């Protein structure tokens, strides 16, 4: 999956986050709209695959027993290459603040690794984090934070 897929996902986020359930579009309609917006059909297909895999991972994660703990995440070499120290540090800080748990952290890492790119910028990584957090049916008070996270243009912004 190419990094450009993130742009397809962000387009979906920007244009369909506030769509009410009674006006949800099917994948075929969304594909047509995305093609009209100028996205490549292959990237659109990959974005829908990415979202489908995220939904499946979330479904499986819901069956796991959550055990509180303070484990340390050791990153594989491939993860270190794709997620630089800024990305890993940002993810660690979110976990340390209690905004996500170890299961969500692993889902975020999995979805980041699914993007075909040698490495991800912090801005791209933040968007992936936001998409994963949105998929978890966030609490109302988290929505403004998630939206700010995903639309943040400064890669070195401070978490509030």
Residue, then its C-alpha position, 0 to 999 in steps of 0.5 A: x500500500x502506497x503512502x498516497x493511500x493515506x491521502x485517499x483515507x484523509x479525503x474520506x475522513x474530511x468528506x464523510x466523517x460528519x455524514x449521518x448514518x442514513x446518508x452513508x454511501x456504499x463502496x461503489x458510490x464512494x469509489x466513483x466520487x473518489x475517482x471524480x476527485x482525481x484519485x487512482x483506482x488502485x489507490x482507492x482499492x488499497x484504501x478500502x482494503x486498509x479500512x477493511x483490514x482495520x475493521x477485522x483487526x478491531x473485531x478480533x481485538x475486541x475479543x482480547x482480555x485487557x490486562x493492565x500493565x507497564x510493558x516496554x515495546x521493543x520495535x523490530x528493525x523494519x518498524x524502526x526504519x519505517x517509524x523514526x524516533x519521532x513517530x515512536x516517541x509520539x506513540x509512546x507519549x500517547x500511551x503514557x498519557x493514557x490516551x491509548x492502551x497496548x492493544x491500540x498501540x499494536x493496531x496503530x503499528x500494524x496499520x502503519x506497517x501496511x502502508x507501502x512506504x520506506x518510512x512515514x513522516x510524523x504527520x502521516x503517522x498522526x493521520x494513521x493514529x487518528x484513523x485508528x482512533x476514529x475506528x474505535x468509536x471514540x468518546x465524544x470528548x476525544x473527537x476534537x482531539x482526533x480531528x486536530x491530530x489528523x489535520x495538524x500540519x506541523x509535524x513537531x507539534x506538542x500534545x495538549 
